[in-house]
Amino acid sequence: MKNINFPMLFLAILVIAMFVAVGIAISYQNIWLIILFIVLGFGFMGYGISLKKKK
């Protein structure tokens, strides 16, 4: 069985949480929160991909 990479797991959960927050922001019809959470979600995802490429 492989060991769990907890920092990458936390980063993946954080990205998912950002996109869930986009859905919540859509329900509140707040454009600024929608834009903020989309940018944060893609930013965290890009950071995770760059970390994976380094390994």
Backbone as a printed PyTorch tensor [residue, N CA C, xyz], in Angstrom:
tensor([[[  0.8290,  -1.1730,   0.0000],
         [  0.0000,   0.0000,   0.0000],
         [  0.8810,   1.2460,   0.0000]],

        [[  0.4870,   2.2510,  -0.7710],
         [  1.2760,   3.4750,  -0.8600],
         [  0.9900,   4.3970,   0.3150]],

        [[  1.9930,   5.2160,   0.6290],
         [  1.7950,   6.2310,   1.6680],
         [  0.9700,   7.3790,   1.1020]],

        [[  0.2220,   8.0160,   1.9590],
         [ -0.6130,   9.1380,   1.5440],
         [  0.2200,  10.4140,   1.6190]],

        [[  0.2050,  11.1720,   0.5360],
         [  0.9010,  12.4550,   0.4810],
         [ -0.0630,  13.5270,   1.0050]],

        [[  0.0190,  13.8100,   2.2980],
         [ -0.9530,  14.6910,   2.9370],
         [ -0.9190,  16.1320,   2.4280]],

        [[  0.2450,  16.7360,   2.1420],
         [  0.1980,  18.1080,   1.6020],
         [ -0.5360,  18.1950,   0.2580]],

        [[ -0.3290,  17.2310,  -0.6260],
         [ -1.0250,  17.2480,  -1.9120],
         [ -2.5120,  16.9340,  -1.7320]],

        [[ -2.8410,  16.0680,  -0.7870],
         [ -4.2380,  15.7730,  -0.4860],
         [ -4.9460,  17.0270,   0.0260]],

        [[ -4.2850,  17.7590,   0.9250],
         [ -4.8580,  18.9930,   1.4570],
         [ -5.0460,  20.0190,   0.3480]],

        [[ -4.0780,  20.1090,  -0.5610],
         [ -4.1840,  21.0500,  -1.6690],
         [ -5.3370,  20.6830,  -2.5990]],

        [[ -5.5280,  19.3980,  -2.8450],
         [ -6.6390,  18.9600,  -3.6890],
         [ -7.9850,  19.2600,  -3.0360]],

        [[ -8.0800,  19.0430,  -1.7460],
         [ -9.3200,  19.3490,  -1.0200],
         [ -9.5810,  20.8450,  -1.0300]],

        [[ -8.5090,  21.6470,  -0.9400],
         [ -8.6460,  23.1010,  -0.9790],
         [ -9.1630,  23.5700,  -2.3400]],

        [[ -8.6680,  22.9730,  -3.4250],
         [ -9.1420,  23.3300,  -4.7660],
         [-10.6160,  22.9770,  -4.9110]],

        [[-11.0050,  21.8050,  -4.4530],
         [-12.4090,  21.4020,  -4.5210],
         [-13.2760,  22.3490,  -3.7010]],

        [[-12.7850,  22.7540,  -2.5340],
         [-13.5410,  23.6800,  -1.6870],
         [-13.7320,  25.0270,  -2.3730]],

        [[-12.7310,  25.4800,  -3.1240],
         [-12.8640,  26.7540,  -3.8400],
         [-13.9620,  26.6760,  -4.8990]],

        [[-14.0380,  25.5480,  -5.6150],
         [-15.0570,  25.4300,  -6.6450],
         [-16.4430,  25.1810,  -6.0450]],

        [[-16.5100,  24.5810,  -4.8770],
         [-17.7860,  24.4820,  -4.1670],
         [-18.2170,  25.8820,  -3.7150]],

        [[-17.2400,  26.6820,  -3.2870],
         [-17.5360,  28.0580,  -2.8730],
         [-18.0330,  28.8880,  -4.0520]],

        [[-17.5700,  28.5790,  -5.2680],
         [-18.0940,  29.2660,  -6.4550],
         [-19.5900,  28.9790,  -6.5840]],

        [[-19.9700,  27.7340,  -6.3820],
         [-21.3920,  27.3870,  -6.4490],
         [-22.2070,  28.1090,  -5.3970]],

        [[-21.6610,  28.2410,  -4.2090],
         [-22.3620,  28.9670,  -3.1430],
         [-22.4600,  30.4500,  -3.4900]],

        [[-21.3730,  30.9980,  -4.0430],
         [-21.3890,  32.4110,  -4.4370],
         [-22.3900,  32.6610,  -5.5650]],

        [[-22.5450,  31.6910,  -6.4710],
         [-23.5510,  31.8190,  -7.5310],
         [-24.9460,  31.8580,  -6.9180]],

        [[-25.1650,  31.0360,  -5.9000],
         [-26.4920,  31.0370,  -5.2750],
         [-26.7810,  32.3580,  -4.5740]],

        [[-25.7360,  33.0380,  -4.0720],
         [-25.9050,  34.3600,  -3.4670],
         [-25.9030,  35.4760,  -4.5060]],

        [[-25.6170,  35.1530,  -5.7570],
         [-25.5740,  36.0990,  -6.8770],
         [-24.6040,  37.2460,  -6.6050]],

        [[-23.4270,  36.8970,  -6.0640],
         [-22.4020,  37.8920,  -5.7820],
         [-21.2490,  37.6780,  -6.7610]],

        [[-21.1290,  38.5640,  -7.7490],
         [-20.1610,  38.3900,  -8.8190],
         [-18.7280,  38.4780,  -8.3130]],

        [[-18.4980,  39.3130,  -7.2910],
         [-17.1330,  39.4700,  -6.7880],
         [-16.6430,  38.2050,  -6.0940]],

        [[-17.5080,  37.5470,  -5.3560],
         [-17.1090,  36.2870,  -4.7260],
         [-16.9100,  35.1860,  -5.7670]],

        [[-17.7300,  35.1850,  -6.8040],
         [-17.5880,  34.1970,  -7.8700],
         [-16.2130,  34.3390,  -8.5160]],

        [[-15.8550,  35.5690,  -8.8650],
         [-14.5570,  35.8160,  -9.5020],
         [-13.4120,  35.4620,  -8.5540]],

        [[-13.5370,  35.8480,  -7.2900],
         [-12.4960,  35.5670,  -6.3010],
         [-12.2500,  34.0720,  -6.1560]],

        [[-13.3130,  33.2940,  -5.9920],
         [-13.1550,  31.8650,  -5.7720],
         [-12.6790,  31.1390,  -7.0330]],

        [[-13.0720,  31.6150,  -8.2150],
         [-12.5690,  31.0060,  -9.4470],
         [-11.0680,  31.2430,  -9.5750]],

        [[-10.6480,  32.4760,  -9.3130],
         [ -9.2130,  32.7960,  -9.4050],
         [ -8.4170,  32.0000,  -8.3670]],

        [[ -8.9240,  31.9280,  -7.1500],
         [ -8.2350,  31.1530,  -6.1090],
         [ -8.1870,  29.6680,  -6.4650]],

        [[ -9.2780,  29.1330,  -6.9850],
         [ -9.3120,  27.7190,  -7.3620],
         [ -8.2920,  27.3920,  -8.4370]],

        [[ -8.2470,  28.2070,  -9.4870],
         [ -7.2710,  27.9610, -10.5440],
         [ -5.8470,  28.2380, -10.0710]],

        [[ -5.6840,  29.2040,  -9.1770],
         [ -4.3570,  29.4840,  -8.6230],
         [ -3.8210,  28.3170,  -7.8130]],

        [[ -4.6620,  27.7640,  -6.9230],
         [ -4.2460,  26.6050,  -6.1320],
         [ -3.9870,  25.3970,  -7.0220]],

        [[ -4.8110,  25.2280,  -8.0510],
         [ -4.6310,  24.0970,  -8.9660],
         [ -3.3090,  24.2370,  -9.7270]],

        [[ -3.0070,  25.4310, -10.1970],
         [ -1.7420,  25.6630, -10.8920],
         [ -0.5510,  25.4360,  -9.9920]],

        [[ -0.6640,  25.8530,  -8.7400],
         [  0.4100,  25.6240,  -7.7760],
         [  0.6290,  24.1230,  -7.5500]],

        [[ -0.4520,  23.3760,  -7.4320],
         [ -0.3400,  21.9370,  -7.2380],
         [  0.2790,  21.2360,  -8.4410]],

        [[ -0.0870,  21.6700,  -9.6450],
         [  0.4840,  21.0790, -10.8530],
         [  1.9710,  21.4000, -10.9500]],

        [[  2.3540,  22.6300, -10.5780],
         [  3.7680,  22.9830, -10.6330],
         [  4.5740,  22.1730,  -9.6140]],

        [[  3.9940,  21.9140,  -8.4350],
         [  4.6820,  21.0730,  -7.4450],
         [  4.8400,  19.6470,  -7.9640]],

        [[  3.8270,  19.1430,  -8.6250],
         [  3.8790,  17.7770,  -9.1380],
         [  4.9180,  17.6500, -10.2370]],

        [[  5.0630,  18.6780, -11.0820],
         [  6.0560,  18.6290, -12.1610],
         [  7.4780,  18.6480, -11.6160]],

        [[  7.6920,  19.3160, -10.4810],
         [  9.0150,  19.3900,  -9.8750],
         [  9.4680,  18.0330,  -9.3420]],

        [[  8.5050,  17.1960,  -8.9570],
         [  8.8470,  15.8760,  -8.4250],
         [  9.0300,  14.9300,  -9.5030]]])
